[in-house]
Amino acid sequence: MFQNLGPNYGFRRSAFLASFLAASVTIGAQRQATAKFHLQDASISDIQQAIVANQITSVGLAELYLKRIKTYNNTCVSEPTGILGPITTIPHARQINALSTLNLRPSARKTRGFDERKARSMTDTVDNDPNMPDALEVAAAEDRQFKQTGRLVGPLHGVVMAIKDQYDTFDMRTTSGADARYANDRPPEDATFVRRLRDAGAIILAKANLAEYATDGARSSFGGTFCNPYDTEREPGMSSAGSATSVSTNLVTCAIGEETVVSIRWPSSVNSLVGLAPTQELVSRKGMMGAGLSMRTGPICRNVQDAAKILDVIAGYDSADEMTVFGIGRKPAQPYVSFTAATRLEGVRIGVIREYMDKKLFSKADEESIDIVEHAIDDVRKLGATIVDPGPEGALFQSCIARYAPELLNTAFTRQYRALFPVDAGGQPQSDHTATLLDMHADPTRVPQGLSLRSLNGLGVEGEGKYMMNRYLRERGDANIRTNADLIAKSRFYEDANFPDRRQARQAAERATTLDTSARLQARFALQNIFLECMQEQRLDALISPMSTVPPRKLTAPREPSANGRSPIGWSLMGQQGFPAITVPAGFTTETWDRVGDRNGGTRLVGPIPASLPVGVDFIARPFDEAMLFRIASAFEAATRHRRPPPDFGPLPNEP
């Protein structure tokens, strides 16, 4: 069906669709007890029940979201010299600038008052290809199919989504936020997971703004600066924050983000959302600009069940991404969504990562967030879980790390502790390093006291940025932008000292002449081995941890300095080694402490400043055990209900 709408709109009846209730529900099955539909924080179930009860159509739903986009998705900062120049913040701007591109044909876009900057292509101004339907045309096709059959077309029928601009969409421009002069700003095909979303009935309405090239900072050269809806003077999280803020403010149902460090979980945390950074090998990276060894693709939604429904669709092997071969046979026998009905956690053992919660190691800026996570631990305990807690200032993994890290990390470990493993000017050992490692293996008390979960790191990859970007561009086949060097020469870049220099970052990548993944892969294997052993020794099913303990800074303010392994953006180590993590709303701050410059060129803390800002809690599981995460997260969510929409972005007049 829908063959006339092109190859990406087949809504193919894959075998997995049969496992979803939404794919086979009839009009009469749910009409009787359906509550009145409300758009604010509507879940996938809410939307589909309203469609089945004829309260709303897919087109009608998309139009409701477009009205909110028109009202709230505008510039949220002052740009006195234009989009590429320095910015100043606006308190209570009531705008977020989360979505950079809308999936509307020119006539539909102009009729609804969106300017050319939101066009789905800047290189195809006519945009009349019948094989490239826009979001409203796809929604109308769904409505026709539902009217004819009385059945939803798939498990994501009516689910309106935004996709981070780092990922390919064949109908919308893809530049990873860059203002680059592509000959054709549309890639030739969808990313694999985007195609799967469409086949399941999702309506791709927009591309989300991002920190350019999916790195740090709430800004891109094409999309501009984006803001936190709970305080528009503050940053909204890492690079996937456009995806997160669009969900938090109810501009879309769910969105897709990407995480290299904390770029799914931190935006989710500071936007009172559920964000899943799954096991890397579970979801294909095909169609991701610059995909690397630590990059993961995952859903950002307003509730746990919706995140599970999205993962059920996008997870699975893809021959175009060699990493996904490790996921074959690793998905549970039942859909992920079947694990989201838990209300009790008896029999589940959860370890507390106290290494990330010691107030004495950090600053005043961390304290209230740590207290909020303490309350979350108590809530999980009340649900029946067995909490394995080393206690305040304790360390869950310390003895285990001391036993296994020196041997498994070997040369990476010896480089970190040169006083114990000296080398000469040429890098040659000046002592028998193997003998010292053997002594540590026999007596872990010889291991340096500074070694802890906070001091471990996953190492970088030499040449990855250049190699993976050039690989992507070669596969894309654009006539004008062929290489990373072209991106440098044929792009416009913003210039603002408050944000990272994107041209400089691309130039740094270009200087690489080799690709060396060996150290990164060895460190990943070693760290996975250590963490799995640490969990097994204590018979842990999962871990609980702060996502981040530092509230988001003002957009133009200094960032809180790193302290004792704690970065100001959150804890990333285990996720970067392939352990899945889910962030769930845990509450709100009452105050915060901010950094300001001082006379000596440094910074100092000022506060407390009244501030109601979201805080998330992380649950972490073994690789490929997302089912356990959904069980724990859904029970915690059902018992606490901490999610609150941002008050400045409420329902519009006459909005259902």
LOVORO-717018 format. One record per residue (C-alpha): x, y, z. Coordinates in pm, whole numbers, padded with zeros to 5 digits, always signed. Example, Ala and Ser with C-alpha at 12.3 -4.5 7.8 and 13.67 -1.06 7.14 Angstrom:
BEGIN
+01230-00450+00780/+01367-00106+00714/
***
This chain:
BEGIN
+00000+00000+00000/+00097+00365-00053/+00310+00252-00349/+00242+00582-00522/+00426+00765-00243/+00767+00626-00323/+01000+00353-00200/+01040+00482+00155/+00667+00485+00225/+00576+00123+00177/+00478+00060+00542/+00600-00294+00485/+00431-00559+00698/+00739-00694+00875/+00704-00984+01113/+00778-00768+01416/+00460-00564+01364/+00249-00858+01471/+00378-00828+01828/+00234-00481+01876/-00122-00422+01990/-00126-00096+01799/-00083-00271+01464/-00405-00468+01486/-00649-00263+01689/-00991-00203+01536/-01224+00093+01572/-01464-00086+01801/-01198-00233+02029/-01111+00087+02213/-01384+00341+02133/-01601+00266+02436/-01376+00381+02720/-01147+00631+02546/-01092+00947+02749/-01100+01287+02585/-00775+01355+02399/-00535+01620+02528/-00226+01711+02328/-00017+01820+02628/+00223+01532+02709/+00012+01292+02497/+00164+00945+02482/+00166+00712+02182/-00119+00515+02341/-00317+00837+02398/-00274+00937+02035/-00364+00599+01891/-00667+00557+02116/-00789+00900+02006/-00739+00807+01640/-00927+00480+01687/-01210+00666+01865/-01227+00919+01578/-01137+01204+01814/-00844+01305+01597/-00676+01218+01267/-00309+01195+01182/-00341+01512+00976/-00520+01686+01260/-00249+01582+01505/+00028+01707+01276/-00155+02038+01239/-00178+02075+01618/+00195+02024+01649/+00261+02269+01365/+00061+02536+01547/+00278+02488+01853/+00590+02498+01637/+00476+02826+01481/+00413+02971+01828/+00715+02845+02022/+00993+02743+01780/+01141+03083+01704/+01466+03260+01792/+01523+03247+02169/+01826+03477+02197/+01921+03824+02079/+02135+03821+01764/+02239+04185+01708/+02477+04101+01421/+02285+03807+01277/+02270+03432+01320/+02650+03386+01297/+02748+03656+01545/+02762+03684+01925/+02437+03638+02116/+02287+03761+02440/+02022+03578+02637/+01655+03664+02686/+01479+03571+03011/+01141+03401+02962/+01180+03419+02585/+00895+03167+02542/+01085+03039+02236/+01330+02750+02202/+01445+02724+01837/+01452+02344+01863/+01357+02248+01506/+01567+02371+01215/+01383+02215+00918/+01017+02128+00863/+00893+01848+00639/+00649+02065+00443/+00624+02138+00073/+00671+02508-00014/+00299+02584-00044/+00215+02415+00288/+00504+02590+00458/+00412+02935+00328/+00042+02890+00406/+00130+02823+00769/+00362+03122+00794/+00701+02950+00815/+00989+03132+00646/+01229+02990+00387/+01486+02903+00653/+01255+02619+00760/+01224+02479+00406/+01295+02111+00380/+01551+02180+00109/+01751+02491+00028/+01873+02343-00302/+01535+02223-00437/+01310+02526-00415/+01042+02376-00641/+01016+02059-00431/+00740+01886-00627/+00867+01529-00655/+00561+01303-00604/+00789+01031-00463/+00888+01263-00181/+00564+01333+00013/+00576+01577+00299/+00459+01505+00653/+00100+01618+00588/+00073+01400+00278/+00202+01099+00471/-00046+01171+00749/-00331+01198+00497/-00233+00862+00346/-00245+00708+00694/-00589+00856+00751/-00718+00711+00424/-00578+00369+00504/-00732+00375+00853/-01070+00482+00715/-01066+00196+00465/-00955-00082+00702/-01028+00033+01056/-00674-00067+01149/-00363+00130+01229/-00092+00096+00966/+00173-00001+01220/+00292+00034+01578/+00385+00400+01530/+00073+00513+01342/+00019+00882+01417/+00348+00924+01605/+00490+01261+01501/+00870+01272+01530/+01175+01493+01498/+01511+01352+01386/+01844+01499+01490/+01998+01667+01186/+02301+01441+01215/+02096+01163+01051/+01996+01124+00688/+01638+01185+00578/+01586+01153+00205/+01312+01418+00203/+01482+01683+00422/+01817+01858+00424/+02089+01689+00630/+02401+01889+00719/+02457+01818+01093/+02376+02182+01161/+02636+02319+00921/+02571+02602+00679/+02751+02411+00403/+02706+02458+00028/+02595+02110-00077/+02496+02067-00440/+02200+01869-00305/+02136+01921+00064/+01920+01608+00070/+02101+01275+00103/+02002+01002-00144/+01832+00777+00114/+01713+00754+00473/+01926+00638+00760/+01833+00275+00830/+01647+00352+01151/+01457+00639+00984/+01332+00399+00718/+01221+00160+00991/+01034+00439+01170/+00849+00530+00850/+00767+00168+00777/+00611+00144+01123/+00386+00444+01059/+00583+00731+01216/+00535+01076+01063/+00871+01253+01033/+00777+01618+01080/+01109+01791+01135/+01485+01785+01168/+01604+01892+01511/+01865+02161+01566/+02187+02039+01726/+02528+02144+01844/+02701+02158+01507/+02855+01827+01401/+02710+01671+01717/+02967+01805+01960/+02942+02052+02249/+02746+02376+02268/+02382+02471+02207/+02434+02621+01864/+02470+02549+01494/+02565+02773+01204/+02250+02690+01009/+01994+02656+01288/+02127+02912+01534/+02122+02902+01915/+01867+02695+02103/+01752+02731+02463/+01632+02545+02770/+01251+02574+02799/+01267+02572+03182/+01494+02879+03171/+01563+03018+02825/+01883+03185+02944/+02034+02842+03014/+02177+02570+02793/+01938+02285+02706/+02193+02003+02722/+02443+01856+02478/+02420+01815+02103/+02082+01635+02094/+01915+01916+02286/+01708+02026+01988/+01553+01681+01985/+01493+01694+02361/+01346+02043+02383/+01107+01973+02096/+00969+01678+02294/+00963+01859+02628/+00761+02150+02485/+00520+01919+02300/+00622+02014+01948/+00644+01643+01859/+00557+01311+02020/+00911+01170+02041/+01248+01243+01885/+01571+01066+01800/+01901+01172+01949/+02262+01058+01926/+02504+01009+02211/+02882+01004+02200/+02935+01129+02555/+02602+01221+02722/+02414+01377+02431/+02091+01177+02475/+02083+01155+02852/+02189+01505+02953/+01935+01687+02732/+01672+01442+02857/+01769+01505+03217/+01755+01884+03197/+01427+01872+03001/+01239+01637+03237/+01233+01355+02981/+01310+00989+02934/+01618+00934+02720/+01764+00596+02627/+02123+00556+02511/+02106+00190+02409/+02381-00063+02361/+02571+00078+02064/+02550-00238+01855/+02171-00256+01891/+02074+00028+01654/+02227+00094+01312/+02445+00400+01258/+02400+00384+00880/+02314+00734+00761/+02483+00913+01054/+02726+01192+00970/+03065+01108+01120/+02960+00790+01303/+03226+00681+01552/+03308+00399+01792/+03124+00556+02086/+02817+00688+01905/+02473+00550+01994/+02129+00618+01848/+01830+00630+02079/+01482+00767+02154/+01389+01072+02360/+01028+01067+02481/+00812+01192+02766/+00757+00847+02918/+00928+00511+02942/+00670+00312+02744/+00701+00539+02441/+01081+00504+02444/+01040+00125+02445/+00797+00140+02153/+01047+00341+01949/+01332+00103+02034/+01121-00196+01930/+01106-00048+01581/+01462+00077+01531/+01665-00200+01699/+01811-00481+01492/+02084-00597+01259/+02176-00388+00955/+02430-00517+00705/+02527-00156+00633/+02659-00112+00990/+02914-00375+01078/+02879-00304+01454/+02521-00438+01461/+02640-00792+01392/+02717-00815+01765/+02347-00767+01836/+02228-01076+01648/+02042-01301+01888/+02070-01050+02173/+01721-00897+02163/+01467-01038+02411/+01206-01286+02291/+00930-01039+02380/+00902-00676+02262/+01075-00417+02477/+00740-00253+02546/+00626-00568+02728/+00876-00484+03005/+00725-00140+03077/+00428-00252+03288/+00633-00319+03603/+00514-00167+03929/+00734-00364+04172/+01103-00458+04166/+01133-00753+04403/+01422-00977+04304/+01615-00698+04129/+01955-00604+04272/+02067-00249+04198/+02407-00106+04289/+02453+00259+04385/+02745+00429+04211/+02856+00631+04513/+03171+00730+04329/+02955+00991+04155/+02776+01118+04466/+03045+01225+04715/+02973+01591+04789/+03318+01642+04939/+03475+01583+04597/+03274+01836+04400/+03123+02181+04467/+02815+02359+04597/+02678+02342+04243/+02645+01962+04275/+02479+01928+04612/+02105+01960+04547/+02115+01730+04246/+02290+01466+04456/+02018+01503+04721/+01749+01451+04455/+01917+01129+04341/+01935+01017+04707/+01556+01045+04716/+01536+00842+04392/+01741+00564+04553/+01495+00555+04845/+01204+00538+04601/+01358+00240+04421/+01415+00067+04754/+01048+00118+04843/+00955-00057+04519/+01109-00376+04652/+01450-00371+04484/+01753-00485+04680/+01982-00183+04696/+02353-00261+04719/+02495+00061+04861/+02852+00115+04984/+02723+00413+05181/+02804+00785+05172/+03157+00852+05046/+03184+00482+04961/+03283+00328+04627/+03081+00046+04472/+03351-00078+04235/+03675+00021+04412/+03812-00320+04520/+03715-00477+04190/+03882-00202+03984/+04199-00232+04193/+04218-00606+04118/+04150-00599+03746/+04234-00259+03596/+04618-00275+03601/+04635-00605+03414/+04348-00547+03171/+04438-00188+03086/+04816-00264+03097/+04996-00001+02883/+04714+00251+02921/+04742+00204+03297/+05121+00240+03300/+05101+00564+03099/+04859+00703+03357/+05099+00632+03647/+05447+00719+03516/+05593+00756+03865/+05547+00381+03909/+05625+00292+03548/+05908+00528+03439/+06029+00562+03081/+06323+00740+02924/+06312+01028+02676/+06252+00783+02395/+05959+00621+02574/+06146+00302+02664/+06078+00147+03009/+06339+00225+03274/+06218-00061+03492/+06044-00397+03451/+05681-00284+03411/+05555-00641+03394/+05706-00717+03735/+05528-00417+03887/+05199-00524+03730/+05246-00875+03868/+05307-00735+04215/+04984-00535+04191/+04794-00842+04075/+04920-01036+04375/+04860-00748+04617/+04596-00492+04503/+04691-00266+04796/+04993-00168+04583/+04760-00007+04327/+04769+00377+04343/+04496+00515+04567/+04395+00760+04297/+04268+00480+04074/+03887+00476+04084/+03583+00475+03861/+03628+00852+03834/+03984+00830+03704/+03928+00567+03434/+03884+00682+03076/+03806+00522+02744/+04077+00690+02531/+04023+00865+02199/+04063+00741+01844/+04334+00893+01629/+04199+01005+01292/+03840+00895+01353/+03681+01236+01296/+03834+01279+00951/+03801+00917+00840/+03437+00871+00939/+03327+01205+00795/+03503+01136+00465/+03354+00786+00455/+03006+00930+00505/+03056+01200+00240/+03192+00951-00012/+02886+00729+00037/+02654+01029+00012/+02805+01126-00323/+02736+01501-00329/+02881+01684-00628/+03018+01978-00426/+03085+01858-00070/+03302+01549-00110/+03541+01563+00187/+03600+01713+00529/+03828+01965+00356/+03528+02077+00146/+03327+02130+00464/+03598+02367+00585/+03630+02556+00257/+03263+02566+00153/+03078+02649+00475/+02991+02952+00683/+03070+02926+01054/+02939+03121+01351/+03188+03330+01550/+03117+03371+01919/+03370+03318+02199/+03095+03174+02421/+03065+02867+02197/+03318+02616+02058/+03486+02710+01729/+03348+02469+01469/+03585+02568+01188/+03880+02507+01418/+03744+02164+01514/+03708+02060+01150/+04060+02186+01078/+04197+01985+01368/+04030+01673+01230/+04174+01742+00886/+04533+01730+01014/+04505+01358+01092/+04688+01124+00854/+04629+00786+01020/+04335+00593+01162/+04416+00402+01481/+04127+00238+01666/+04342-00022+01839/+04392+00156+02173/+04026+00255+02192/+03903-00097+02118/+04145-00251+02368/+04039-00003+02637/+03672-00068+02561/+03721-00443+02596/+03917-00399+02919/+03666-00163+03076/+03370-00380+02976/+03547-00676+03132/+03613-00483+03454/+03259-00349+03489/+03095-00681+03407/+03314-00852+03665/+03232-00584+03923/+02860-00633+03863/+02884-01011+03870/+03077-01022+04196/+02795-00833+04367/+02521-01009+04167/+02393-00677+04035/+02122-00657+03770/+02165-00284+03719/+02317+00034+03857/+02170+00366+03972/+02361+00689+03934/+02320+01063+03892/+02298+01153+03525/+02465+01485+03601/+02506+01674+03926/+02560+02021+03779/+02250+02213+03661/+02277+02373+03316/+02474+02696+03304/+02369+03027+03157/+02437+03018+02782/+02699+03295+02800/+02845+03207+03142/+03158+03009+03228/+03109+02637+03266/+03156+02468+03603/+03513+02328+03607/+03570+01954+03613/+03645+01818+03958/+03777+01476+04063/+03666+01315+03738/+03326+01485+03739/+03258+01681+03421/+02993+01955+03429/+02783+01774+03170/+02741+01435+03332/+02889+01090+03377/+02974+00917+03051/+03229+00639+03105/+03008+00329+03121/+02786+00436+02833/+03089+00490+02613/+03191+00128+02673/+02861-00002+02537/+02652-00025+02855/+02294+00091+02793/+02165+00371+03016/+01824+00530+03056/+01755+00867+03217/+01423+00922+03395/+01293+01243+03558/+01384+01248+03928/+01266+01592+04035/+01349+01962+04022/+01601+02186+04194/+01491+02476+04410/+01813+02671+04360/+02138+02670+04169/+02490+02812+04185/+02634+02982+03878/+02985+03061+03760/+03090+03419+03688/+03424+03566+03585/+03649+03725+03846/+03910+04000+03832/+04198+03756+03801/+04070+03593+03484/+03931+03294+03668/+03578+03214+03783/+03388+03194+04110/+03055+03053+04224/+02765+03282+04308/+02443+03172+04472/+02220+03026+04578/+01994+03149+04299/+01628+03035+04298/+01582+02798+04006/+01340+02517+03927/+01541+02300+03688/+01484+01931+03603/+01716+01660+03734/+01735+01305+03595/+01850+00977+03742/+02035+00713+03538/+01976+00340+03540/+02253+00136+03375/+02249-00231+03273/+02470-00487+03105/+02508-00462+02727/+02189-00570+02548/+01984-00579+02870/+01754-00290+02780/+01465-00505+02901/+01594-00473+03258/+01625-00097+03216/+01266-00066+03098/+01144-00276+03391/+01322-00060+03648/+01255+00274+03479/+00884+00207+03429/+00832+00106+03791/+01020+00415+03912/+00827+00640+03675/+00489+00496+03778/+00568+00546+04148/+00708+00900+04125/+00568+01086+03822/+00828+01364+03835/+00782+01479+03476/+00644+01835+03451/+00608+02030+03124/+00785+02367+03110/+00536+02629+03239/+00613+02892+02973/+00512+02653+02692/+00161+02553+02790/-00145+02468+02578/-00248+02715+02308/-00599+02862+02291/-00846+02598+02168/-00582+02324+02189/-00740+01996+02299/
***
